[in-house]
Amino acid sequence: MDLNDVTAKVQAALAGGTGFDKKVKFDFGSVGKLLIDGAAGKASNEDGAADATVTVGFDDFLKLAQGALDPTMAFMQGKLKVAGDMGVAMKLQSLFSKLK
């Protein structure tokens, strides 16, 4: 699965309604970015302003999305870093449950 596949999957999950109404950006380094605008129901690979930015390796993101990696453990191990509103990152669970 590549970044385009993930973006399409997130877009489909947003279309079903998630209750997530904030903007969060995932920064995957050289792989690219994923900007989720919950209020607008859009996912893109743009680099825009967000309420929170999550820096994580793309492989670790895939594990998080599949439920194979616990977000709290990833944060504690330094595999995942959050800049901005930590509360926004905590609300992602509703969206991630639709990505499994």
Secondary structure, DSSP 8 states (H G I E B T S, - for coil): --HHHHHHHHHHHHHT--S--SEEEEE-GGG-EEEEETTTTEEES-----SEEEEE-HHHHHHHHHTSS-HHHHHHTTSEEEEE-HHHHHTTHHHHTTT-
